């Protein structure tokens, strides 16, 4: 059973480090569950919030939206989950259910969304609360630590993959080989795709990691691949990569920008876009994305590569993620 107080790492203002705080354990609304956090992955979106790229909603925010834990208490109207169950909590923590987007199966574009670790406190804590309707059951094959990156790196990566029409193509470029890319690369390879992994110039470590996971080719982000790409997924928040990806794309191909924030995209000649090439973005996720993704993992299991940190080491983990010192994903253990 939860105690009345808990430890959490909180953000007081953009540009400031996280601070260990003593907070009340969350009180539950009728459809909410209280989850004892066993693992929480660190996402690049957490860095964007810390850096002010995304405006801080309120001081004292508890970040973290790749959460795995056990339900220890339930609200009075909870029907889907039970005490003792293991659940995953993703970025999308709630929607209005009535806007045009929610009514047309596009809840990821909801006009009044609630995001975990942004609008409501997340998983950089011993406990967190979540709406039961937006939680996922985690496949038994994954332990808590290795399941955590699936809740955003996996989910957003898979949505980007679907939107690129990757299921119908052969050669897939991936720009930025971090947590999302390392999950998606394994799925694509298992489906018989040729993955072209683009990394920062001189980043031999990430190139080796990509090859270990089955990448067909690795090279610098500003290099041209030996063959035209059918589609390209950009996971690094670097606008300069958009024209570079277009330059490597065949006619009719798609570039998908998969992050929630990206630096300014430079001007480029229309010639790069001509030939029915297209650029699109990924916004959040839907619950259906989660169902499809975990179903895909039952057919093509992946191995998540993680580096673990204690909750008190969150700032160290974030610094390591920022400089690219982690192969795969960083995961906090409360």
N, C-alpha and C positions, 0 to 999 in steps of 0.2 A: 504494500500500500504506500502511496506517496506521502511524504512529509509535507508540512505546511510551508517550508522554505526550500529553496534550491540554489545551486550555483549556476551562473550563466556568464558568458562573455558578451558584453554589450558595447554598442557603438554610440558615443555621445555626439560626434560631429564628423563630417567628412574630413579626411586627412589625418584623423587621430587613430591611434592604435586601439584595439579592443581592450576592455578592462574587465577583470573578474568581478562580478557583482553578486550580492546576495539578494534574491528576489522572492516574492511570494510564488508558490506553486500556482499555475493557472487555474482559474475557476471555470467550470464548464457551462456552455450554453446547452440547450436541450438536445441538439443533434451532434454534440461534440464528444470526443473521447480524449482522455488523458493518457499520454504515451510516455513511458520511461525510455529515454533515448539510450540506445546501445551503440549507435554509430551515426555519424553525420558527415557526409562528404563536403568538401569545399569546392565551390563552383566559381568560375571567373566572374559570374554575376555578383558574387559577394565582393569581389575586388572593385567592380564598377560602383557598387553602393558605397564602399569605404572611400573611394577616390572622388566621389561626388559626380561621376558620370551619370548616375541615376540619382535624382534628388532624394535626400533622406526624408522619410515620412514623419518620423518622430524621434527625438533624442532617446537614447537608451534602447534602441532596437536590438533584438537578438537575431542575428543572421542565421542562415543555414536552411537549405531546402532539399537536401538529399538525405532524408532521415529514415532510419530503421529503428524500430523499438517495439516494446510490448505494451499492449493496452492494460492499464492498471485501474482505470475508473471510467464510467460511462455516464453520459447525460440521460435525463429521464426519458427522452424520446428516441434513443438509439435503438435501432432494430437490426442493423446489418453486421455489427461487430460485437465481440464478447470479450470479457476480461480474460486475459491470458493469451489472446491472439497476437501474432506478430504482424505488423503492418509497415508499409512504406508510405512516407508523406512527401509529395512532390511540390514543385513551385506553385502550381495552380491550386490554391487552397479554398476557392469558392467563387461562384458566379451568381448573377442576379436571377437567371433562369427565365427572364421575360423579355429581354431586349431582342432586337432583330437578329442578332448573331446567335444568341442562345436558342432562339426559336428555329434557327435554320442549321442546327448541328455544327455551329462554329463557335462553341463556347470559349475557345482560345482567344477570340476577339471581343469577348464580352465588354460592354460599356462600363460596367461597374465590378471589375474583378477584385478578388482578394488573393494576394500572393504571400506564400509562406516565407518567413524571414525577411519580409519587406513591409507589407501592410499589417501582418500579424507576426508575433514572435516565432522564431524558428528553432532549429535544432542545435545551436551552439549552447546547449544547456542540458541539465540533467532530466528535465521534463519539458514536454510541450503539449499543447492542445491542438486538435485538428477536427475538422468536420468529417464525420465518418464517410460521407458520400464522395469524398475526394481522396480517400486513402486506397492503397493497393495492397493486395496479398502478394507476398514475395515467394517465388518458387523455392521449394525446400532445398534444392541443390546448392543454393548460395547461403553462406553464413552471413551474419549481420554486416561485418566489415566489408566483405566483397560485394554485398548487395547494394550498399549505399550509393556508389557512383551510378548505378542503373537508374536512380530516381530523377536524374536530370541529364547528366552526360549521355546516358543511354537513351533516355526518352527523347530529348531534343535532337540528338544525333539521328535517331531513327525517323523522326518526323522530317528532318531535312532530307534524309535519304528517300523517303516516300515522295516528297514534293519535287525532287529532281527527276522523277520517273526512272530512277535507277534500276528498278526491277526489269525494265525493258531494254537496258543498254549494257554495254560490255566494259568500257574503259571509264573509270571513275577517278577524278582527281580530288585529293583532300589537301587543303591548305591549312596548316596549323595542326601539328600532331600531338594533341594533348589528351585529356580524359575522354572527351566525346569521340575523337578520331580513333582512339585505341580500341574502343568497343565496336564502333561501326566497321572498322577495317576487318575485324574477325568475321562479322556477319556477311560482309560483301564477299570476302574470300571464300567463305563456306558456300555461298551461292554461285560460285564460279566466276566472279567478276575479277577484272584486273585493276588493282588499286595502285594509283600513282600518288606517292606521298611527297608533298612539298614542305620543306622545312627552312628555317632561317639559314642564311649562308654561313657555313662553318659549323653548323650544329650537327656534328657527326653522331652525337649521342642519340638524338631523336631519330636520325636516319637509320641507325642500327636497330633501334627499338621497332621502327616501322617494318623493317625487313624481317625481324624476328616474328612479327605478327602476320607475315605473309604478303607484305606489299610487293608488287611486281617490279616497281621502279621507285627510286628515291632521288630527289634532287633539290637544288636551291629554289626558293619561291620565285625567283626572277628568271628561272631557266625554262626553256621550252621542252616539253616531253618528246620522246622519239616518235610518238604517234599522237594524232588529234584525240582530245578527250571527248567523250559523249556527254559528260556532265561534270561539274566541279562543285564541291562543297567547301565553303570558307568558314572555318571555326575560329580562326584568329581574328581579333577585333581591329583589323588593320585595313583601312579603306584602300590603301595602295594596291591591295591584292586583287581588287575587282577587275581593273583593266588587265592585270597579268593573267588572271584566270580566263577572261574573255579571249585573250590572245592565243591561249592554248586550246580553245574550244572549237569543235567542228560546227559547221552550219546546222542550225536546228537544235543545238544543245542548250543546256540551262546551267546558269550559275546560281547557287543558293547561298545566301548569306545567313548563317545560322545563329548569330549572336544577338543579344538584346541591345547591344551598343556597339558602334563601330566608329572609328575615327573618320575624318572627312574623306570622301571618295574624290580623287582628282579628276579633272576633266580628261576626256579621252575622245579620240576620233570616232565618228559614227561608223566607220568601216569595221571597228571591232564588234559592234553590235549587229550590224547588217547581216543578212543571211538567216534571218529568223532565229537568231540567238536571243535568249531572254535572261533577265535577272529577277530573282524574287527573294523574299525574306521569309524567315520563320518567326512566328509570334507565339511564344508560350507553347501550350500543348492542350490536347483534349483528353478526357478520360478514355475515349476510344483508342487514342494513340497508345495509352498504357496497356490496354487489353491486347492490341495487335502486337505490341513490342514483346510483352511477356509470352505471348503465344509463339512468336518467332523464336524466342530463346529456347522454347521446348524442342524446336526442330534444329536449331543451330546454337547450341550453348556457347557462351563466351567465357573467357577467363579475365576477370578484372584485375589489373595490377595496381596495388595500392601501397601507399606509404602512410603509416599511422602516427598520430600525435595525440598526446594527452590534451584534454580540453584547455588546460592552462597554457599549452604551447601553440594556441591558435595563431598568434601573431608570427611565430616562427614558420608555421606551415604556410601562411599566406605569403610571407617573404620568399619562401622556397618556390611556391607556385608562380609568383610574379617573375622570377628570373629563369623559369623553365628548368628547375633542378629536380623535377619529379617526373619519373616515367610512369604515366598512367594518372592516378588520382590521389589526392591527399584526403585522409579521413580522420576526423576527430573522434576520440573515445572518451566520453564523459566519465 
